[in-house]
Amino acid sequence: MNIFQDNQNYFNPFINQEPTRQKQPKLFEPDEAFMLGNLFKDLYMSYKGFSNYCLQPMNQRQKALLDVQINAFVAHEINLYLDMYPNNQRMVELYTEFANKTKEATKAFEEQFGPLEVANSINQTPFQWVQGPWPWEYQN
């Protein structure tokens, strides 16, 4: 018995599904979704009446980093949705849009402030990744 051949539908439940007309999810605006920690209005519940607050970047670096974080958050939320509903063309298009916005925001941040990930460091000395400020250091 080959478990992978005998149980193909078990490992890929979407394999034989026909694209169906789906109710489109109601979405928060990206900045509000990031603040609440949930992109989907129908799935959001506040915790014991807790009220979130709007993030206020204090400088250009924080503003650029927040832009990267918001776009990456929305792309990730949509990616999780598409794990369950891979045939939703509107959400595939939104994912592509926000994945591209994340790349653009990351590129803009790194051009002005340096790499966000060690893998994006330029291969030269001094090693760009260790050039400050570190995230926990005070920044004007």
N, CA, C and O of each residue as an XYZ file, in Angstrom:
560
protein
N       0.842     -1.186      0.000
C       0.000      0.000      0.000
C       0.881      1.240      0.000
O       1.754      1.388      0.855
N       0.654      2.117     -0.942
C       1.374      3.379     -0.996
C       0.466      4.463     -0.424
O      -0.517      4.857     -1.051
N       0.800      4.933      0.753
C      -0.063      5.902      1.441
C      -0.236      7.188      0.632
O      -1.296      7.812      0.682
N       0.789      7.583     -0.106
C       0.688      8.823     -0.852
C      -0.220      8.688     -2.070
O      -0.920      9.641     -2.415
N      -0.229      7.545     -2.723
C      -1.103      7.352     -3.877
C      -2.524      7.020     -3.455
O      -3.477      7.493     -4.073
N      -2.678      6.222     -2.420
C      -4.010      5.798     -1.989
C      -4.796      6.920     -1.318
O      -6.026      6.887     -1.294
N      -4.097      7.905     -0.776
C      -4.769      8.964     -0.016
C      -4.494     10.342     -0.608
O      -4.286     11.301      0.136
N      -4.489     10.451     -1.921
C      -4.188     11.738     -2.541
C      -5.166     12.817     -2.111
O      -4.758     13.950     -1.854
N      -6.430     12.492     -2.029
C      -7.410     13.506     -1.634
C      -7.256     13.907     -0.176
O      -7.617     15.020      0.205
N      -6.727     13.010      0.635
C      -6.494     13.341      2.035
C      -5.404     14.403      2.155
O      -5.519     15.321      2.967
N      -4.349     14.283      1.352
C      -3.238     15.214      1.430
C      -3.491     16.499      0.649
O      -2.849     17.514      0.916
N      -4.396     16.475     -0.290
C      -4.726     17.672     -1.055
C      -6.245     17.730     -1.217
O      -6.772     17.264     -2.227
N      -6.951     18.292     -0.244
C      -8.408     18.277     -0.282
C      -9.007     19.117     -1.401
O     -10.201     18.999     -1.675
N      -8.209     19.966     -2.058
C      -8.732     20.845     -3.101
C      -8.529     20.280     -4.493
O      -8.877     20.930     -5.479
N      -7.973     19.087     -4.591
C      -7.555     18.546     -5.880
C      -8.710     18.395     -6.879
O      -8.526     18.675     -8.063
N      -9.882     17.965     -6.435
C     -10.995     17.720     -7.354
C     -12.109     18.754     -7.229
O     -13.209     18.546     -7.743
N     -11.835     19.851     -6.558
C     -12.893     20.844     -6.370
C     -13.037     21.724     -7.597
O     -12.058     22.201     -8.170
N     -14.260     21.918     -7.971
C     -14.574     22.857     -9.042
C     -14.564     24.263     -8.448
O     -14.954     24.444     -7.295
N     -14.124     25.263     -9.217
C     -14.232     26.623     -8.718
C     -15.706     26.970     -8.497
O     -16.528     26.808     -9.399
N     -16.022     27.429     -7.343
C     -17.395     27.786     -7.025
C     -17.475     29.262     -6.709
O     -16.484     29.904     -6.362
N     -18.668     29.776     -6.836
C     -18.896     31.177     -6.516
C     -18.880     31.320     -5.007
O     -19.718     30.744     -4.313
N     -17.933     32.080     -4.500
C     -17.773     32.236     -3.064
C     -18.191     33.622     -2.628
O     -18.058     34.601     -3.363
N     -18.695     33.675     -1.427
C     -18.957     34.971     -0.814
C     -17.604     35.602     -0.499
O     -16.763     34.983      0.154
N     -17.397     36.826     -0.961
C     -16.118     37.487     -0.731
C     -16.040     37.966      0.722
O     -17.012     38.512      1.245
N     -14.895     37.768      1.374
C     -14.768     38.207      2.761
C     -14.744     39.727      2.866
O     -14.274     40.419      1.963
N     -15.256     40.229      3.979
C     -15.205     41.661      4.265
C     -13.872     41.947      4.937
O     -13.506     41.295      5.915
N     -13.147     42.932      4.404
C     -11.795     43.211      4.874
C     -11.692     44.584      5.523
O     -12.344     45.536      5.095
N     -10.861     44.674      6.567
C     -10.500     45.969      7.135
C      -9.517     46.645      6.188
O      -8.904     45.981      5.351
N      -9.367     47.936      6.312
C      -8.312     48.650      5.601
C      -6.975     48.159      6.164
O      -6.909     47.793      7.337
N      -5.909     48.144      5.354
C      -4.640     47.572      5.811
C      -4.115     48.118      7.140
O      -3.704     47.339      8.000
N      -4.120     49.436      7.325
C      -3.589     49.986      8.580
C      -4.445     49.596      9.778
O      -3.916     49.337     10.858
N      -5.755     49.550      9.598
C      -6.647     49.128     10.680
C      -6.484     47.634     10.969
O      -6.500     47.223     12.129
N      -6.330     46.827      9.928
C      -6.123     45.386     10.097
C      -4.847     45.116     10.887
O      -4.836     44.266     11.778
N      -3.778     45.830     10.567
C      -2.509     45.665     11.273
C      -2.672     46.018     12.751
O      -2.173     45.314     13.629
N      -3.372     47.108     13.006
C      -3.593     47.559     14.377
C      -4.413     46.530     15.164
O      -4.132     46.283     16.337
N      -5.424     45.931     14.524
C      -6.300     44.978     15.192
C      -5.734     43.554     15.204
O      -6.146     42.726     16.016
N      -4.794     43.278     14.308
C      -4.220     41.938     14.222
C      -5.093     40.969     13.453
O      -4.961     39.756     13.617
N      -5.992     41.487     12.607
C      -6.884     40.629     11.834
C      -7.374     41.399     10.614
O      -7.886     42.511     10.749
N      -7.225     40.830      9.442
C      -7.673     41.462      8.203
C      -9.166     41.288      7.970
O      -9.789     42.108      7.295
N      -9.746     40.223      8.527
C     -11.110     39.829      8.185
C     -12.125     40.320      9.222
O     -12.079     39.934     10.390
N     -13.047     41.183      8.766
C     -14.038     41.771      9.671
C     -14.911     40.721     10.342
O     -15.237     40.847     11.522
N     -15.292     39.689      9.602
C     -16.180     38.673     10.165
C     -15.504     37.807     11.220
O     -16.186     37.116     11.977
N     -14.183     37.833     11.283
C     -13.456     37.006     12.243
C     -12.928     37.788     13.446
O     -12.397     37.197     14.386
N     -13.072     39.106     13.419
C     -12.497     39.924     14.493
C     -13.433     40.006     15.690
O     -14.630     40.257     15.556
N     -12.852     39.785     16.863
C     -13.563     40.011     18.125
C     -12.579     40.690     19.063
O     -11.449     40.229     19.218
N     -12.997     41.773     19.684
C     -12.097     42.420     20.633
C     -11.995     41.567     21.889
O     -12.919     40.828     22.230
N     -10.884     41.676     22.560
C     -10.649     40.895     23.766
C     -11.093     41.690     24.983
O     -10.458     42.677     25.354
N     -12.186     41.258     25.605
C     -12.713     41.874     26.827
C     -12.836     43.387     26.708
O     -12.553     44.119     27.656
N     -13.261     43.848     25.538
C     -13.464     45.280     25.327
C     -12.180     46.067     25.152
O     -12.205     47.297     25.126
N     -11.056     45.372     25.032
C      -9.768     46.037     24.847
C      -9.805     46.878     23.579
O     -10.284     46.415     22.544
N      -9.318     48.081     23.646
C      -9.297     48.972     22.502
C      -7.862     49.159     22.028
O      -6.990     49.553     22.803
N      -7.623     48.878     20.764
C      -6.295     49.085     20.203
C      -6.096     50.550     19.889
O      -7.058     51.313     19.799
N      -4.864     50.934     19.724
C      -4.566     52.324     19.398
C      -3.797     52.383     18.085
O      -3.137     51.428     17.677
N      -3.904     53.517     17.453
C      -3.247     53.717     16.167
C      -1.758     53.981     16.396
O      -1.394     54.793     17.246
N      -0.912     53.305     15.651
C       0.525     53.508     15.763
C       0.903     54.838     15.114
O       0.457     55.149     14.010
N       1.718     55.607     15.802
C       2.151     56.913     15.314
C       3.665     56.904     15.126
O       4.403     57.062     16.099
N       4.146     56.720     13.885
C       5.599     56.748     13.671
C       6.158     58.120     14.030
O       5.559     59.151     13.724
N       7.320     58.113     14.686
C       7.931     59.356     15.168
C       8.923     59.959     14.174
O       9.304     61.122     14.310
N       9.340     59.186     13.186
C      10.301     59.691     12.215
C      10.127     58.945     10.893
O       9.297     58.043     10.779
N      10.910     59.333      9.915
C      10.791     58.751      8.567
C      11.141     57.263      8.565
O      10.524     56.485      7.838
N      12.122     56.862      9.370
C      12.520     55.454      9.439
C      11.371     54.604      9.983
O      11.065     53.551      9.424
N      10.741     55.047     11.053
C       9.616     54.310     11.623
C       8.439     54.255     10.654
O       7.753     53.237     10.558
N       8.208     55.349      9.940
C       7.119     55.379      8.959
C       7.381     54.372      7.841
O       6.472     53.649      7.434
N       8.609     54.321      7.346
C       8.965     53.390      6.276
C       8.871     51.936      6.765
O       8.403     51.063      6.034
N       9.315     51.683      7.997
C       9.248     50.333      8.554
C       7.796     49.906      8.770
O       7.448     48.753      8.516
N       6.955     50.819      9.233
C       5.542     50.516      9.424
C       4.874     50.168      8.095
O       4.014     49.288      8.040
N       5.264     50.850      7.040
C       4.722     50.552      5.709
C       5.085     49.123      5.288
O       4.246     48.404      4.745
N       6.311     48.720      5.535
C       6.733     47.344      5.233
C       5.903     46.362      6.055
O       5.390     45.381      5.519
N       5.771     46.623      7.353
C       5.073     45.703      8.246
C       3.590     45.565      7.894
O       3.051     44.459      7.920
N       2.936     46.663      7.570
C       1.510     46.620      7.238
C       1.289     45.794      5.965
O       0.426     44.917      5.930
N       2.066     46.077      4.934
C       1.893     45.346      3.668
C       2.227     43.866      3.813
O       1.544     43.018      3.238
N       3.265     43.550      4.570
C       3.626     42.144      4.795
C       2.543     41.438      5.602
O       2.228     40.279      5.333
N       1.976     42.121      6.582
C       0.905     41.537      7.400
C      -0.304     41.200      6.534
O      -0.846     40.099      6.631
N      -0.729     42.128      5.697
C      -1.901     41.902      4.844
C      -1.627     40.764      3.866
O      -2.487     39.907      3.661
N      -0.443     40.745      3.260
C      -0.104     39.653      2.332
C      -0.132     38.310      3.055
O      -0.614     37.321      2.503
N       0.378     38.267      4.279
C       0.393     37.015      5.046
C      -1.029     36.571      5.407
O      -1.345     35.386      5.304
N      -1.870     37.486      5.820
C      -3.259     37.157      6.152
C      -3.984     36.580      4.933
O      -4.717     35.597      5.043
N      -3.771     37.199      3.778
C      -4.404     36.711      2.551
C      -3.841     35.341      2.179
O      -4.576     34.469      1.714
N      -2.541     35.154      2.383
C      -1.922     33.847      2.128
C      -2.592     32.768      2.978
O      -2.871     31.681      2.474
N      -2.850     33.042      4.233
C      -3.521     32.076      5.106
C      -4.934     31.783      4.605
O      -5.374     30.634      4.633
N      -5.642     32.805      4.150
C      -6.979     32.624      3.591
C      -6.918     31.717      2.363
O      -7.746     30.820      2.200
N      -5.928     31.961      1.504
C      -5.808     31.179      0.269
C      -5.420     29.725      0.531
O      -5.637     28.868     -0.325
N      -4.852     29.436      1.697
C      -4.601     28.038      2.054
C      -5.919     27.261      2.122
O      -5.957     26.072      1.805
N      -6.976     27.920      2.527
C      -8.285     27.270      2.642
C      -9.169     27.464      1.412
O      -9.986     26.601      1.093
N      -9.010     28.588      0.722
C      -9.860     28.908     -0.430
C      -8.975     29.266     -1.626
O      -8.933     30.428     -2.029
N      -8.278     28.298     -2.193
C      -7.306     28.593     -3.257
C      -7.930     29.010     -4.588
O      -7.216     29.471     -5.478
N      -9.231     28.859     -4.741
C      -9.879     29.202     -6.007
C     -10.479     30.609     -6.022
O     -11.163     30.974     -6.978
N     -10.238     31.385     -4.997
C     -10.803     32.736     -4.931
C      -9.888     33.691     -5.700
O      -8.882     34.164     -5.170
N     -10.245     33.965     -6.940
C      -9.402     34.770     -7.827
C      -9.195     36.186     -7.296
O      -8.099     36.733     -7.421
N     -10.215     36.779     -6.715
C     -10.076     38.140     -6.167
C      -9.000     38.183     -5.090
O      -8.198     39.115     -5.048
N      -8.982     37.177     -4.219
C      -7.998     37.147     -3.141
C      -6.599     36.831     -3.681
O      -5.606     37.311     -3.134
N      -6.513     36.035     -4.742
C      -5.206     35.783     -5.368
C      -4.648     37.102     -5.905
O      -3.460     37.382     -5.749
N      -5.489     37.900     -6.528
C      -5.062     39.196     -7.057
C      -4.655     40.142     -5.936
O      -3.664     40.861     -6.058
N      -5.425     40.144     -4.831
C      -5.063     40.985     -3.682
C      -3.738     40.538     -3.076
O      -2.914     41.366     -2.689
N      -3.539     39.226     -2.995
C      -2.270     38.722     -2.469
C      -1.110     39.231     -3.321
O      -0.113     39.727     -2.794
N      -1.245     39.106     -4.623
C      -0.187     39.559     -5.530
C       0.074     41.049     -5.341
O       1.225     41.483     -5.311
N      -0.993     41.828     -5.214
C      -0.858     43.272     -5.012
C      -0.073     43.588     -3.738
O       0.854     44.398     -3.761
N      -0.445     42.948     -2.630
C       0.222     43.258     -1.367
C       1.611     42.640     -1.266
O       2.474     43.195     -0.586
N       1.848     41.520     -1.915
C       3.200     40.957     -1.962
C       4.120     41.912     -2.721
O       5.265     42.123     -2.320
N       3.623     42.487     -3.815
C       4.406     43.463     -4.574
C       4.620     44.744     -3.776
O       5.709     45.319     -3.807
N       3.587     45.197     -3.058
C       3.740     46.392     -2.214
C       4.776     46.153     -1.118
O       5.537     47.057     -0.774
N       4.807     44.945     -0.575
C       5.797     44.609      0.448
C       7.199     44.682     -0.123
O       8.097     45.240      0.507
N       7.399     44.120     -1.320
C       8.714     44.169     -1.963
C       9.140     45.611     -2.222
O      10.290     45.976     -1.975
N       8.209     46.433     -2.722
C       8.523     47.840     -3.008
C       8.851     48.603     -1.734
O       9.808     49.377     -1.704
N       8.059     48.390     -0.673
C       8.294     49.078      0.596
C       9.616     48.629      1.221
O      10.343     49.443      1.790
N       9.926     47.341      1.116
C      11.189     46.821      1.643
C      12.369     47.422      0.887
O      13.361     47.828      1.492
N      12.258     47.476     -0.426
C      13.328     48.057     -1.247
C      13.536     49.532     -0.896
O      14.670     49.988     -0.749
N      12.435     50.271     -0.762
C      12.530     51.694     -0.406
C      13.175     51.870      0.970
O      14.015     52.750      1.154
N      12.785     51.036      1.933
C      13.361     51.123      3.271
C      14.857     50.837      3.219
O      15.656     51.591      3.775
N      15.234     49.753      2.553
C      16.634     49.335      2.537
C      17.531     50.314      1.788
O      18.701     50.469      2.138
N      17.005     50.969      0.773
C      17.792     51.974      0.053
C      18.127     53.150      0.959
O      19.204     53.738      0.851
N      17.206     53.490      1.847
C      17.405     54.659      2.703
C      18.037     54.316      4.055
O      18.830     55.096      4.583
N      17.688     53.145      4.620
C      18.087     52.870      6.001
C      18.932     51.614      6.185
O      19.377     51.341      7.300
N      19.164     50.848      5.136
C      19.962     49.636      5.260
C      19.089     48.399      5.276
O      17.861     48.490      5.255
N      19.735     47.231      5.314
C      19.003     45.971      5.171
C      18.096     45.646      6.353
O      18.426     45.917      7.507
N      16.949     45.059      6.034
C      16.030     44.570      7.068
C      16.368     43.149      7.471
O      16.037     42.728      8.579
N      17.019     42.406      6.596
C      17.411     41.028      6.855
C      18.884     40.870      6.516
O      19.405     41.531      5.617
N      19.538     39.995      7.240
C      20.965     39.787      6.993
C      21.201     39.309      5.560
O      22.236     39.622      4.970
N      20.260     38.560      4.996
C      20.411     38.061      3.627
C      20.444     39.189      2.601
O      20.919     38.987      1.483
N      19.951     40.363      2.959
C      19.914     41.491      2.030
C      21.127     42.412      2.178
O      21.175     43.474      1.558
N      22.092     42.017      2.984
C      23.302     42.818      3.155
C      24.170     42.734      1.906
O      24.232     41.706      1.231
N      24.825     43.828      1.626
C      25.754     43.862      0.496
C      27.022     43.130      0.918
O      27.475     43.263      2.055
N      27.583     42.371      0.012
C      28.770     41.563      0.294
C      30.027     42.424      0.210
O      30.785     42.339     -0.756
N      30.237     43.245      1.217
C      31.417     44.103      1.267
C      31.739     44.420      2.715
O      30.921     44.184      3.605
N      32.924     44.952      2.953
C      33.302     45.358      4.303
C      33.281     46.872      4.380
O      33.623     47.530      3.397
N      32.896     47.451      5.504
C      32.381     46.741      6.673
C      31.017     46.117      6.366
O      30.240     46.633      5.563
N      30.758     44.999      7.028
C      29.516     44.261      6.808
C      28.332     45.163      7.137
O      28.215     45.666      8.255
N      27.472     45.361      6.171
C      26.396     46.342      6.275
C      25.394     46.013      7.379
O      24.821     46.916      7.988
N      25.181     44.720      7.638
C      24.164     44.317      8.613
C      24.459     44.860     10.005
O      23.525     45.179     10.740
N      25.714     44.974     10.386
C      26.050     45.403     11.743
C      26.130     46.919     11.892
O      26.384     47.422     12.986
N      25.918     47.638     10.817
C      25.905     49.097     10.896
C      24.600     49.525     11.561
O      23.530     49.095     11.131
N      24.661     50.356     12.594
C      23.497     50.725     13.407
C      22.466     51.521     12.650
O      22.635     51.778     11.458
N      21.405     51.914     13.315
C      21.077     51.522     14.682
C      20.368     50.167     14.706
O      19.694     49.791     13.747
N      20.525     49.448     15.802
C      19.790     48.212     16.003
C      18.359     48.575     16.383
O      18.121     49.680     16.871
N      17.409     47.682     16.175
C      16.004     48.010     16.443
C      15.732     48.496     17.864
O      14.825     49.303     18.070
N      16.495     48.023     18.847
C      16.228     48.392     20.229
C      16.965     49.669     20.646
O      16.770     50.159     21.758
N      17.802     50.206     19.768
C      18.524     51.435     20.096
C      17.645     52.640     19.815
O      16.838     52.631     18.886
N      17.808     53.676     20.626
C      17.042     54.909     20.440
C      17.386     55.526     19.089
O      18.550     55.582     18.693
N      16.358     55.984     18.393
C      16.553     56.597     17.089
C      15.776     57.902     17.032
O      14.641     57.984     17.501
N      16.392     58.908     16.459
C      15.691     60.184     16.275
C      14.894     60.178     15.012
O      14.237     61.168     14.691
